[in-house]
Amino acid sequence: MQTEKSPNSSRQQQLISHQQRLQQCQRCPQMHGPVITGQPVLAKIMLVGQAPGIHEAEVQRPFGWTAGKTLFQWFASIGVSESSFRQQVYIASVCRCFPGKQINKQGKTSGDRVPSTDEITQCAHWMQREFELLRPELVIAVGKLAISQFIRINKLVNIIGTTHPIEKFDHHCTLIPLPHPSGASTWHRMEPGKTLLQQALQSLACHPAWQALSEDET
């Protein structure tokens, strides 16, 4: 006798299939593969980063290097370990491949290249499908590029520490922005960034979707 699949089972399979298609994407010729994705978890929280770095391409997981260590230290301070976070939160990014290095006028590299508008647009439909499948209650946007996909941003000091009801891809949810945890940035280690980061983390800790993660961790 054939049994019907549960809605969650069906969505899980759709999410796995979605990631399989995503991992084959080669739409942006200047991007450097492989495509980097988090685990295909049916989550009520989605973290959106900017783009993987060169080391993430090596370890093949998002936030898998220095910036990730700092990010997961932030999350551990409000009750959720890295392993628990990766198992329960869907990790995405504005662009899913390493953009390559920025070349200055002297022909030298000067940090990672910022993805172009076309590259961001090409990748946006993958996120749209993830919103359709996951219907997240909470989005954590990390860094200016990620934040700007959801709300207008001028200066981080006006955004970090605030909470925003948003509509994205015809879906309503809550956005909590975070600064980028890059080791090259001093913003989150100096005032007022240091205090604003703590305010953002406390807002995160108070959100019901985050509190559900914390309960699972204990």
C-alpha positions in Angstrom: 0.0 0.0 0.0 1.4 3.3 -1.0 1.5 6.0 1.7 1.3 9.7 1.0 4.3 11.9 1.6 4.0 14.5 4.3 4.2 18.2 3.2 7.5 18.5 5.0 8.9 15.4 3.3 7.9 16.8 -0.1 9.4 20.2 0.7 12.6 18.6 1.9 13.0 16.7 -1.4 12.2 19.9 -3.3 14.9 21.7 -1.3 17.5 18.9 -2.0 16.6 19.0 -5.7 16.9 22.8 -5.7 20.4 22.6 -4.3 21.4 20.0 -6.8 20.4 22.3 -9.6 22.0 25.3 -7.9 25.3 23.4 -7.6 25.3 23.0 -11.4 24.9 26.7 -12.1 27.4 28.3 -14.4 25.6 31.5 -15.4 28.3 34.0 -14.3 31.6 33.5 -16.2 33.6 35.7 -13.9 32.6 33.8 -10.8 34.8 31.0 -9.5 33.2 27.7 -8.6 32.3 25.6 -6.9 28.9 26.7 -5.8 28.8 26.9 -2.0 25.6 25.9 -0.1 24.7 25.2 3.5 22.8 22.1 4.5 19.3 21.6 2.9 17.4 22.1 6.2 13.8 23.1 6.4 14.4 26.1 8.6 12.4 29.0 9.9 15.6 31.1 10.0 17.6 32.0 6.9 21.1 33.5 7.2 22.1 35.5 4.1 25.8 36.3 3.6 27.5 38.2 0.8 29.5 35.7 -1.2 31.9 32.9 -0.3 35.6 33.6 0.0 38.4 31.6 -1.6 38.8 29.5 1.6 35.1 28.6 1.6 35.6 27.2 -1.9 38.3 25.0 -0.5 36.3 23.7 2.5 33.0 23.8 0.5 30.8 25.2 3.3 29.7 28.8 3.9 31.4 30.8 6.6 34.0 28.1 6.9 37.0 30.2 7.6 38.2 33.2 9.7 35.0 35.3 9.4 32.9 32.2 10.2 34.8 31.7 13.4 33.9 35.2 14.5 30.3 34.9 13.4 29.8 31.6 15.3 31.4 33.1 18.4 28.6 35.8 18.2 26.0 33.1 18.0 27.5 31.0 20.7 27.3 34.1 23.0 23.5 33.9 22.7 23.1 30.2 23.2 23.6 28.4 19.8 26.7 26.6 18.9 28.1 26.4 15.3 27.1 22.7 14.9 23.6 23.4 16.1 23.3 26.5 13.9 24.4 24.7 10.7 22.0 21.8 11.4 19.0 24.1 12.0 19.4 27.3 10.0 19.4 27.6 6.2 22.6 29.4 5.2 22.4 31.2 1.8 24.2 34.2 0.3 23.6 37.0 -2.3 26.0 35.2 -4.7 26.9 31.5 -4.2 30.3 31.4 -5.9 33.6 33.1 -5.0 33.7 36.4 -7.0 37.5 36.4 -7.4 40.0 39.0 -6.3 39.7 42.7 -7.0 42.5 44.0 -9.2 43.6 47.6 -8.6 45.1 50.0 -11.1 48.6 48.8 -10.3 47.6 45.3 -11.2 47.7 44.1 -7.6 44.9 42.3 -5.7 43.1 44.4 -3.2 40.5 42.1 -1.4 37.7 40.1 -2.9 35.8 41.5 -5.9 32.3 42.9 -5.2 29.8 41.0 -7.4 28.3 43.0 -10.2 24.6 44.0 -10.4 24.1 41.4 -13.2 25.7 38.6 -11.1 23.5 39.5 -8.1 20.4 39.5 -10.3 21.4 36.1 -11.8 21.7 34.6 -8.4 18.6 36.2 -6.9 16.2 33.6 -8.4 17.9 30.9 -6.4 17.1 32.8 -3.2 13.5 33.4 -4.4 13.0 29.7 -4.7 14.4 29.2 -1.2 11.9 31.8 0.2 9.1 29.9 -1.5 10.1 26.6 0.0 11.2 27.7 3.5 8.9 30.6 4.2 11.3 31.9 6.8 10.1 33.8 9.9 13.5 35.4 10.4 16.2 36.5 8.0 19.7 37.4 9.3 21.5 39.5 6.8 25.3 39.7 7.3 27.2 42.6 5.8 26.2 45.6 3.7 25.7 43.8 0.4 23.4 41.2 2.0 21.5 43.9 4.0 21.0 46.0 0.9 19.1 43.2 -0.8 16.3 43.7 1.8 16.3 47.3 3.0 17.9 50.5 2.0 21.2 51.1 3.8 23.4 54.2 4.1 25.6 53.7 7.1 25.9 50.6 9.3 25.4 52.8 12.4 21.9 53.5 11.3 21.0 49.9 10.7 22.8 47.5 13.1 20.8 47.0 16.3 17.5 47.6 14.5 14.8 45.1 13.6 12.7 45.3 10.4 9.5 43.8 9.2 10.1 43.1 5.5 8.4 41.7 2.4 10.7 39.8 0.1 9.5 37.7 -2.9 5.9 38.2 -1.7 6.7 36.8 1.7 6.5 38.7 5.0 9.1 38.1 7.7 11.5 39.8 10.1 15.0 41.0 9.2 17.8 41.5 11.7 21.0 42.9 10.1 24.5 42.1 11.4 27.9 43.6 10.4 30.3 41.4 8.5 32.6 39.5 10.8 35.6 40.0 8.5 39.0 40.1 10.3 39.9 43.0 8.0 37.0 45.1 9.5 37.4 46.9 12.8 33.8 48.2 12.8 32.4 45.5 15.1 35.3 45.8 17.5 35.2 49.6 18.1 32.4 51.9 19.3 29.7 52.5 18.4 29.8 49.2 16.4 30.7 47.1 19.4 27.6 48.2 21.3 25.3 48.1 18.2 26.4 44.5 17.5 25.4 43.5 21.1 22.0 45.2 20.6 21.6 43.2 17.3 22.5 40.0 19.0 20.1 40.6 21.9 17.3 41.3 19.4 18.2 38.0 17.7 18.1 36.2 21.1 14.6 37.5 21.8 13.1 36.4 18.5 10.8 33.3 18.9 12.5 31.5 16.0 15.9 31.9 17.6 14.6 30.9 21.0 13.4 27.7 19.5 17.0 27.0 18.4 18.2 27.7 21.9 15.7 25.3 23.4 16.9 22.6 21.0 20.5 23.3 22.0 19.9 22.6 25.7 
